[in-house]
């Protein structure tokens, strides 16, 4: 909704790296523990973490977090704990103090990151965190969160992403592709909405993909892909005449042109199982409307480099 989109796109302050402590992370520990009373904030943070290749277990209260952490079997795969400063009963300070006082071996070196809420000054956070016994929080981020800030902090802490797109060597390859090859890649936009076609075209231009064609339905997509080669196809799902799923199935049934071209679903549907429906139709990836430019860029790069996605 509009609130989610506004929170997602708002800029935020740079990560607080002054209190960052480096931790070597076990590659098998790929789950984050998130504590925030706001379901909207938890949703945004889970989306950010998923883009880095991490899963997230969420809670809206500190008491439940401590119960999870006491269960060694349940908590052994946690890479880090992210706690908003807005929680109460217990407060974020009481919660991090309990974690630091814990005698549980699997919690001794676990990073605990503060998500500083809007309205709390950095100086206030620094003062309180500096008074915490056992070191307090490992590092901090400011709401509203932004993907690049989260990734920068994680990398500064030595937390390796398990998403191949975000590994340092892979990311270098992506930047090289952006600079040298993106202007040569031709993209097909398939959407029955003129505003959506215009928006996607504008985003592609800003991302450096200067060659693209637009059609209004699945039938036109089937026809144009029989005549022209494309590097990537952005396919709406719900369209008149022929929907995106049927168009994808017909393109995939060909023995030649565009039969293996990556097709990215661009749809307003965001229900559980929608991604699986798109993949079953032969699509390669899935992004939701309203389209976020970073999501679009990541999906196109995954497609061009033929990288697998996490389902």
N, C-alpha and C positions, 0 to 999 in steps of 0.2 A: 504494500500500500504506500501512500504518499509519505507517511511518517517513516517507514522503513527506508525508502529511497533517499529521503532527506538525510537521515542519520548515516546512511551508507556513503553518501557523497560529500559530506561535510569534511573540511580539512581538520586536522588535529595537530596539536603541538608535537614537536619532535620527541622521540623516546628519551627518557631519562637514562643516559648511559653512565652517569657519574657513580651510580650505585650498582652497576652491573658486575656480577661475579661470573667468571667462566666456569662452565660445568661440562664435562665430557658426558655425552649422552649415548646410552645403549641403543643401537639401531632398532632393536626389537621393541623398545618402549615408545609407542607411537600414539598414545592416547593422552589428551589433556583433560584436566578436571577444572570445570568452570563453575564459579559461584557468583550469581547475580540475581537479585530479586525481580529484575525486569525480564519478562519473556522476550521482548523485542531486542534488548541488548544481547541476551543469550543467543538468539537466532543469528544476529549479525556476527557475533564472535565465532559461532560455530561455522558460519560460511567462510570467514577469514581463515580459520584453522584448516578447514577442508581443502581450501585452495593450496595450502602448504603441504597437504598430504596427511594431516593429522586428523584423527577422530576426536570427538569431544564428548565427555560425559558431563551432564549439567545438573546443577542443583540451585534452588532458590534460597537456601539458608545454610548458615555455617555449621549448625548442629549436625545436619545430614552429611556435610563434608567430612567432619571428624569421624562419623560412623564408618564412612567409606574408607578413610585412611587407616582406621584400626584394623580393617579386614585386609590382611597382607595379601591374600589371594586376589582380592578384587582390585587392590591398588598397586600391584607390582608392575603393571605396564604403564603407569602414569609417567609422562615425561616432565610435566610441570603442572602447577596449580595456578589458576588465574582467579583473583578475588577482587571484586569491586569494593571501593571504599564506602559504598552506600549500604552495605549489609548491616544488620543489627541482630542482637540476641543470638550468638555473640557478635561483637563488632569485628571489623576486619583486623584490628590490632590484637584483640583477644584471640582471634582465630590463628593468626600467624604466630603469636607467642606460644600457643598450644602446640602447633606443629614443630616449632623450634625446640620446645622443651621435651618433645617426644623422644623416648628411648628406642623407638622402632628403627632398626638399621636401614630399612628401605626409604626412610624419610630424612635421613641425616643430611644428604646433599641435594635434595630435590629443590629445584628453583620454584620460588613463590613470587608471582608477579602481581603487582597492584594495578588495578584499572581505576585511575583517579577520575572521580565524577566531575561533571561540569559544575563550577562554583567553588571547588576546592583549589586553593592556591598551591603552586609547587612548593613554595616556602613552608607552608603549613605541613604538607606531606613530608618534606625533608626533615623538618624539626621532629615530628612524631616518630618517623622511621629511625632517625638517628638515636632516639632514646630507647629503642626496642632492644631487649636482651637477646643475645644469640644472633644478631645481625638483621632481624626483621625481614623486610621484603628484599628479594634479589634484584629486582628492577621494576620499572613502572612504565605505564602507557597512559595517555590521556583520552578520555571520551570527548567527542565521538571518535571511534577508532578508524584507522585507515590501513589498508593492506600493507603498503610499503613500510609503515612505521612498525607494524608487528613483525614483519620479516626482518627488518634491520635489527630490532632488538634481539630476536631469536638468534640471528647469526652472530651478533656481538657476544651472546652468552654461550656460543659454541653448540647451539642446538641445531642439528642437521635435519633439514626437511627430508621426508621420504618421498616427496613428489619429484620425479625426474626433471620436470620443467624448472624446478627451483634449485637444483644442485648447481654449485658454482660453475663447473665445467659445462653443464648443459645450458645454463643461463647465458654463458658467453657465446655458445653456438647460436642461441636464439637472437642475441643482439647482432651477431654477424649476419644472420639471415635477414633481419629487419633492414639493415643498412644496404645490403648488396642485392637482395633478391625480391623484396616485397613488392617493389614497383613492377616487377615482371609477372607477378601472380595475378591471374584473372579470376574474379569472384562472381558468382551468380547469386543475386538476391531474388527470392521467391516469396512474395507476400501480397495479399489482396488489398492491403491498406496503403494508400498513398503516403500518409504521414510516416508510417513505419518504414516504407521503402526509402523515403527521403532521409529519415534519421539514420538508417543503416548505411546509406551511401555517404552521408556526412562523416560518420564514424570511420568508415573505411578510408576515406580521403585523409582524415587526420592521422590515421594509423600508418599511412603511406601506401595503402593498396589502391593505386590510382586507376586500375583497369577493372571495371565491373559492369555487368549487365543486370537489368531488372525485368522481371515478368510478374504477372498478377495471379497466376494459379498453377496448380500442379500440371495441368495439361500443357500449358505453355512451357513449363520447365522440361517436361518430357521431350517436347519438340525441339527446343533450342539446344538441349544437351545432345541431341542426335546430330547436330550440325556444327557445334563449336566445342572446343576443349576448355575445361575450367579446372583451376587448382583446388577450389573449395566451393561448395554450394551451401548457402544459408537458406534453410527451408522452413517456412511457416507450416503449421500442421492443419489448422482449421481454415480451409479455403473453399469457395464455391467451385463448381465444375469438377475439380479433382483435388482431393486433400493431399497434404504433404506425405502422408504415410503411403498412399497408393502410388503417388508419383515416384517415391523412393524405391518401392518394390519394382516398378516398371524399369527404372533406370538400372537397377541392380541385375535385372534379368538379361540385360544385353551382354553380348559376347565381346563388345569392343568399346567404343568411345564412351568415356565417363562412367563405365560400369564399376570402377573401383575408386572414383573420385570421392574424397571425404564429403559427407553431407552432415551439416550441423543443424539440429532442430532449434528453431527460434520460436518459442511459443509462450502464450500467456498461462498455460496450464502449469501448475506447480504442485500437483497432488502426488502422494506416494504412488509409485508404480509407473508414472508417466515416462520417466527415463527408460525404464525397461521396455515399454511399449514402443518407444522410438527406436531403441536398439534392435528390437525384434523385427522392425520394419526394414532394417538395413542402414539406419543412420549411425553415425560414428560418435556423436557427442550431442549435448543438450544444454542450451542456455535459456533463461526465462526472461520474459518482458515484465517491466521495462528493462531494456537491455543496458547493462553497465559496460562501458567501453573497455575496462580492464578484463572483464569476463569474455567479451568478444575477442579481444586480442589474444588471450590465453587459448581460447578454443581454436582459433585459426592457426596459431602456432603449433598446437598439439596435432592438428589435422595435417599440416604441411610436413611436419617432422615424423608423422605416423607414430606418435607416442600413445600408449594405451592410457585410458582414463580409469579412475577409481569408481566402481559402481557401489 
